[in-house]
Each structure stands twice: as C-alpha cells, then as structure tokens.
C-alpha cells in the first residue's frame, strides 16, 4: 500500500459558510443549524457527501446540556452509508486542525469541517467557568468577563493600553454593534460607551454572544484547483497551551500564541490580514503584541468575536473569514487565530496564502 505524505502548503480551504448568528434561541436544532451550511459549501464545490473522505466537527456537550449532542448534528451531515467521522470537544478550529493532519498524512483528499454553538441554551458566563482549576479557582465562580477584566486591568497597569484604546478597538469594524463607542472627540479617539460590566470592561468591550454555526471544506493539492477558483492554501498551522493556573501566567502576554505563530510560519513574511479570536477588546491588545501586528495589517475586517461570538464555532469562523478574503482576492497572505479557555489559555494560529507552493515529490511507505 502506498501512502501519500503531503507537505504543509499542499492543503487548501476551498469553501466556507457561516450562519446568520442569532442573539436568542430560535428553536433550531443542531442539525437544522448545520444543514444549510453543508448544502452551501457542497454546492460551491460540486462535492457530494459521498465525495468527502473525512468529516470532523467541533462543539461542546456541556454547553449544549446533552451528552453526545454532536451525534444529533450528524443527522444533518448524512452518516449513512457509514462515513469516516471524528469530533473534538472544543472550538471547530481544532476540528479543522485534525482534518488538515488527516489530509497531510494521505488518509484523505477532501474533508468537511463544521462547528456550532447554542449558548442561548444556558448561562455561558457560568458554564465556561467550569473550565477553571477545580480546586482553587472554580469554587470562586469567576466568570469569563471577570477574568478578562483582570487581564484588562493588568494591561492598563502595565501601560499597554487604556480605556480609550479599548474603545477604539470596540468601535472598529463594519459588523460591530451600534452601542460600542461614541463619536470621536477632537484630538482623540472614540470615547467609551456603555455601562461597566466588570471594570474596566464596558458592554462594548465584551463579545456579542450568539447562536451560530460554520462549515469549511478542505482539499488536497490535486483536488483544490478543480473545486475553487482561488483556493486559500494553508501554509502552516500550530496550537499551543498556557499553564492552567492563572496565577502563574503573565496575563499581559501570550507566549503560546507567539510560539504557535512561529511554528506555523507566520513570521516568515508579512501578512496583510489577521482574523483574531479576541472575545474582549483587551485580548486583541495581547494578541497584536504577541504576533507583532502593526498598523499596516487589517485586523478583523469581519468584525471578529466582538460582533458575533457563536461559542464553539467562533475560532472556525475566524479561519473561514480569512480564507474567504483570499477566495475573493482581497488578501494574499492572511493569519487566523483561535482560542479556548480563560484569558487566552489555548491558542491556534493558521497562515493562509493565495499562491500554491511548487509541486513536491510524494513520499511512499512500503507495506
């Protein structure tokens, strides 16, 4: 048996679709949320369910409040006849990573990745606190807004930003909510607007939590050009994790993001676009410093997680949005970032480019 081993840069995102995120429970099941997106990416590429070699999804049973809830969404995929399928209990960006590796190892030529979240089903701020250390931190019930406020205060005290700087981040982007920041005052940027949620974070500094889903199709080199006019080639992808204990971390920095970016090749050449999974304005400050992103890089042209945070799909949306800009010819080299856990604990970085890498010889394993 011959196994084709591919190199980084020989896998591309050929289609992306996302739902219209809803701020409340619209009564849709997981399968009903996912089905239109699967239909859309398949119609764009002409691939049928039988043409997809591997399927991987990302979601959280704990968030959904039902054990093995991801199996319900498989009804929308079509699991019969039997398919090669996997699932990650986290953001869909990590499902995309698994599918990417599957294609790189030669086990698949095409892969379908999808993710969804229904945070309207419960109190997200309380639910996500269960990710914390169960002995010392979780019993205190700090929610993710309170923890992000600690991070924001550390950034302000270190001189890396101030409330006006956070307001400027909140006001940027075409998809941002109307209540994020007031009009600029003469000689200064937008003024903070909205009530404090947890000081120093106001409503405009926090994510717009929504129900939503996303779907992505990946393809190997010899399939991608036939499925997409301008594929978004994945040059590299890596993910790293910080220490679990918040007290042993420097909340003003993200070394795991920097390391993941370095291993993904993000620092080899400049990027023109960055889609950052920063649910809070203060976290964008941390990420921009860790990734060395200057003013010439367009940050979150989609609006980012501040505009819509479909928990468990937000990171996959960031990768999909970066790829979609390449599909439309609006970007040549883009960086996409996804995070999970409190205060940017886990971080994934992907680098996407418009140009394909030169053809490389295939390696084979003798049986």
Secondary structure by P-SEA (a helix, b strand, c coil): cbbbbbccccccccccccccccccccccccccccaaaaaaaaaacccccccccbbbbbbbcccccccccccccccccccccccccccccccaaaaaaaaaaaaaaccccbbbbbcccccccccccccccccccccccccccccaaaaaaaaaaaaaaaccccaaaaaaaaacccccccccccccccccccccccccccccccccccccbbbcbbbbbbbcccccccccccccccccccccccccccccccccccaaaaaaaaaaccccccccccccccccaaaaaaaaaaacccccccccccccccccccccaaaaaaaaaaaaaaaaccccbbbbbbbccccccbbbbbbbbcccccbbbbbbbcc
